[in-house]
Amino acid sequence: MAYLVFGAITYLFFNMTAWFPRSVWLAGWLLTLALVGGLRLWAKLWRATVWAEAKIWGKPEKRTVRNVLVIGGAGYIGSVLVRKLLNRGYDVTVLDALVYGDESIRDLYGRPHFELIHGDLRDIEAVVRALQYADAVVHLGALVGDPACTLDEKLTLEINLAATRMIAEAARGFGVQRFIFASTCSVYGASDQILDERSALNPVSLYARTKVGSERALLALNDNHFAPIILRFGTAYGLSPRPCFDLVINVLAAQAVCDKTITIFGGDQWRPFIHVDDAAEAILKCLEAPLHAVKGQIFNVGSDEQNYQIAQLSDLIKELVPDVEVVHKGEDIDRRNYRVSFAKIRKHLGFTPRHTVPEGVLEIKAAIEDGRIRDYRDVRYSNYKTLCEEDNIHLIRQTHMSPLYAGEWTMEGRGKGKEDGSGGSEETK
């Protein structure tokens, strides 16, 4: 505009063309435009750099969590958590391969503050894209359950173990501090004691061993700028937007309603349980707690009152669902047996589950009776059955990890440390 005004004045009142040809005016204008544009671009890049540095190195307690990346957000717990986050005003990004379909989150498409990135958690490009604006990460993505994990050990190690380390390192590089990892009380394996977060670990399945390895990998990254939080969930139960019927309470309740028969193997083994809604609430507690209260910590998630023997579950279900026959068979080949203390999460975070096992059983009963669950045996309700389908397992096997991580982890290799609940971290000890 300045060039136009100045050119108009000189044209009307002064004969400047003899001194400055038009090509000079044009070249001067182009150079000025490039200089101004370049300075504006530089200023924008500088602001972005300063913002990123402030995000990474700013005071931890001053950081506000607004954008949450939920890896596995279309899953059993994730689909419940995502809705809770949106209802509380968070911006939510979901990274999910949608191996089990998208029915659990389909109604969220187009909702403000929600974004789905359809991608595999082993794909570094998808992870980087999902992390662009994240203030916190909730990592729920995994092959879940012993049967599903035993289908392909190499695949399980890639998804449950190697990818966890890759995602954590990427998150730390983006300046993300809170990294909440979904582990399991199965890491305790078999014990006659009441176990807390300091108890020795005794994983007896591949699934549990990958969780132990992931815990150690994350706690090794714990520093002033990265805060991993480990949540060891009890066995989940209850209804979710993504129903799941390879969980013991859910499947026993469904069998009772549909088949009028429950089959129990063994029965004296102990398990801790937690409703899926309460599991999501525990994650919210960790997102919203002061960072110093959760940083580098391990929490068992559940309640002491929901430690049950499997035989007790069958008796409880028989009371709630009339005319059910309980069939007891031989010993269970599953060697897991553990009772867990949940005093730490109750004391440090004030977390107490709101739901009970009877409520969960009645939820399943009502969903089947009113037609929301038409056939609990449907393949889509089972991790194991879904992965047994050749098309699905082939689809997962097509994705390959970065050479920096693929093949790096074995259960006897990197990350090996003491078999205790601290994962080798002095702070949690």
N, C-alpha and C positions, 0 to 999 in steps of 0.2 A: 504493500500500500504506500509506503514511503517513497519507493522508486516511482510509482505511478504519479503521485502528487508532484514530486520534484521534476519528473519528466514533463508533465503538463505545464508547469510554471515556466520552465526554460524554453519550451516550444512556443508559448504564447508571448513571452516578454523578452527573451534573449535568443540570439542565434548561436546555440551551442553545438550544432551538428558539425560545424567546421572543425571544432576542437576535439569533440568526442563522437566518433561514428556510432551508429545504432548498434553495431556488433559489440562495442565496448559496454554500452548500457545493458545489453542482454547478458553478456558474460558476467558483468558485475552483479546483476540481479540473481543469476544462477548461483554464483559463488556465495552470496549472502544467504540465499535460501538454504544451501547445503550446510553452511556454518551454523545457522540458527537451528536447523533440523538436527544436525549432529550433536549440538550442545543439549538439546532437549532429550535426545535418545540417551546420551551419556548420563544426564541427570536421572533419567528413569532407571537405568542400569545401576547407578550408584545407590539410589534409594532402595532398590531391591536387594543389593548386596548388604547394605547397612541393616535392613530389616532382617535378612537371614542371619547375620551375625548376632543381632540382638536376640533373635529367637533362640539361637543355640547357646549363647553365653549369658543370657539374661538371668536375673535372680530366679531360682526355681519357684519359690513360693508366690512370686508375682505373676506367674504364667496362668492364663485362663484357658480352660479347655472348652472350645466351642465346636471344633470339627473333629469328629470321631470316625476313624476307619475301623469297620468291623469285617474282619476276614472270616468267611464262613457265615455271613449274615443271613443267608437263606436257609440255614440249618435249624435243628431242633431248638437249641437255646438262642441262636442268633436271631431268628425271626421274631422271637419274643422281645429280645433286647432292643432290636432296631425300632420297634414301635414305642417302647418306653423312652428311648432317646429322643425320637421325634416329638413325642408328647411333652417332653420337658424342654423343648426348644433348641436342641442340638442340631447342627448340620451333620448328616450321616452319609458316609460313602461305604458301600458294600462291595467287597471283592469276593466273588464266588464263581466257581466253575459250573455251577448248576447241574451237577451230575444227577441229583435227585429231583430235578425240575425246578420251576420257578413259581409254582402255585402258592408257596408260602409268602411270597412278597409281591405277587402280581398286582394286588390292589394298591400297592405303594407307588407304582409307576406314575410319573407326572405329579406326584405330591411335592410341594415346596420343601427344599432342604434335604431332599433324598436323591442320591445318585447310585446307580448300579454300574459297576465295571465287571463285565462278564469275562473272567480270565482265570487262569490257573495260578495258584499261589507259588508255584515253582518258577513261573515266568517272570524274570527280573523286570522286563518292560512293563508288564501289567502291574507289578508291585510298585514301581517308581511312579507310574501314572496315578495309582490310587493314593500314594503318599503325598501328593503335591501340596495339599492344604491341611494335612492332618495335624492336630495338636496331641492326639492320643491314639493308640492302636489297641484294639481288643482282638486277640488272635484265638479264634475258635476253630479255625480250619484244620481238619485232620481226617484220616481214616479212623473211625471210631468203633471200638469194640474188638474183642479178641478174634471172633470168626472172620470179620472183614479184613483184619490186619494179616491174618495167616494166608490169605489168597495169594499174595505176592510180597515176599519179605523185602526185596530190593525197593519195590514201589513204596512200601510202608516207611522204610528208612528215609527215602527221598522226601515224602510228603510230611511225615510226622517229626522228622529230626533235622535233616539237612536244610529244608526250606525254612524252618523256624529260625535258625541262625542267620540265614541270608536275609530274611525279612527284618530281623532285629538290627542287623548291621546297616541295612538301607534306612530303616527308621531313625537310627541314631545319626546317620549322615544328614538326614533332613531336619535334624533338631527336635525330633519328637522325644519327649521325656517319658511320659507314662506308657508303659507297654505291659498290658495285662494278658497273661497267658493262662489258657484253660488246661490245667493238668487234672489229675484224678487221684482219688484215695486208693486206687488199685496199686499205686506204687508201694504201698505197705505190704502187699502180698498176702502172707499167711502169718498170723500171730495170735496168741491167746491173751495178749496184753491189750489195755486200752491205749491207743496210740495218739500222740500229738505230733506237732510239726518238727520236733527234735528227735523223734524216734527213728531207729534204723530203717532203711528201705530194703524191701525184699521182693522186688517185682518178679512175678512168676509167668508173665506173658510178654509177647513181643510188644503189644500195645503199651503196657506199663513201662517196659524198658525204654521205649522211645520217649516217653514222657519224662522219665528220670534224666535221660540224656539231654533233652531240651531244657529242663530246669537248670542243669549245670551250665549249659552253654549260655543261657540268659543271665544267670547270676554272675558269670565270669565277666560280662559286659557292664556290670553295675558300676557306675562312677558318678561324679558330680553332675553330669549332663545327661545321663540315661538311667531311668528308674524302672527296672523290671519288677513286676508284681506277679507272684505265682498263686493261683487259686486251685487247690486240690478239691474238686467237687466230689460229693457223694454220688451214688447212682441216681440219676435223674428219673423222674416220673411225672405224669400229668399230661394234659392236652397242650398242644402247641399248634401254631399255623402250619407247621410241618410235622404231622403226627408220626410217631415212631413206635413200632411194636417189636423191636428186638431189645427192649428194656424189661427187666423182670416183673416189676409191678404192673406195667401196662399190658404185657402179654398175658400174665396170670389173670388179670381182671377181664380181659377180652375173652380168654378161654372160658372163664366162669360164666360170662353172659351168653356167649354164643354156643359153647359146647357142653356146658353144665358139668365140666370135668376139669380138674386141675391135676397136673402131674408134677410131683416133687421128687427131685433126685437129691438124696442126702436129707438136708433140712436143718441140720444143726449149725451150718455155716452162717457167720454174721456178715451183714452189709450195712453201711450207712446210706441213708436216702435223703434226697432233697427235691422238692417240687421245681419244675422248670421255671416257673415264674419267680420263685425265690432265688434261683441261680442267677437270673438276670438282675434281680435287685442287688445281689452281692457285688456284681460287676459295677453297677451304678455307685454303690458305696465306695468302691475303690477309685472310681473316676472323680468323685466329689470330695473325698477325704483330703486333708492337708497332705502334701507330698511327703513330708518327713514321717508321717504315720504309716505309710505303705511302701515307701521306697526300699527295694531289695528284700521285701518280706514274703514269706510263705504263709498262706492261710488255708486251713481246712474249712470247707464250706458245707454247712449242714447244721444239724442240732443233735445234741446228745440223746434226746427223746426219740429220734428217728433211726437209732441203731436197732435193727431187727434181725432175728434169725429167719431164714426162709420158711421154716415150718410155722413160725408165728404169722408170717404174711398169709399163708394159706388159710390159717384159722380165722384171721381177720376178714379175708375176702369171703369166706364161707358165711360169716355173720351178715355181711352186707348184701350178698347175692344169694337168694334162697335156692334150695334144692341143688346145691353143688356137691359133687362127689370129689373127694381129695384122694388121689392115688399116689402112694409112696412107693418109689422104686429104689434101686440100689444106691450106692455111694456116688456122689457127683465127681466126675473126673476133673472139674474145675477146683483147683486147690486153694483158691482165694478164701480167706477167712480173716476178717478184721473188724474190730470195733474202734471208733475214732472219737477223740475229744475235740469239741468245737469251741472250747473256752476262749481261745485266743481271738478269734474273729468277733465273738460276742463282747469281749472286754475292750479290744482296741478300736473296733469300728461300730460297736453297738448293734451288730447284726443279729437278728433273731428271725428265723423263718416264720411266715404267717400261715402257711398251708400245712396240712397233715396228710399222712398216708390214706386214712379213710376218705378224706375229701378227694384225693387223687383217684381212688378206686371208683367213687361215685361219679366223678367227671367222665371217666371212660365208659362206665355203664350208661350214663345218660346220652353220650355221643353216639353209642351204638344203637340204643333203643330209639332215638329220634332220627336216625338215618344219616347223621353227619359222617359217621364211619360205616361204610357199607360192608366192607370185608377187611378185617384187620390183617388177613393173610396176604393182601395185595402187595406185590413186589415193591411198589413205591414207598411203602411204610417200613421197609427193612433195608438197612445199610448193606448187610451181607447179601441178600437176594438181589438187590439192584446191581451190586458189583459183580455178582456171578454171571450176569448177562454179558455175553461176549462183546457186544457193541459198546457197552459202557466201560468195561475194563480196557478195551482197545483204545477208546478215546482218551482215557487217562494216560495210558502208556505212550501215547503219541507225543506228549509234552515232555521236553527234556530240560534238565536243570543246566545252569551255567557250569562249565568245566571247573570253575573255581570251587564248586560245592559238590557236584555230582561225584559220587563214589568216595567222597572224603570221609564220610562218617560210617563207622561200624560200631556194633555194640561193644566190641572189645578195644576199639581204637580211640580216637580223639575224644576228649571230654571225660575220660575215665578218672574217677576220684573216689573219695570215701563213700561208703554206703550208709550215709546218714541223711537225715531230713534237711540238713542245711545246704546240701549240694556243694559243699566245699567253701561256702562263703563265710568269711569271718564275721561279717556284720550280722548275718542271720543266726550264726551260732551264739 
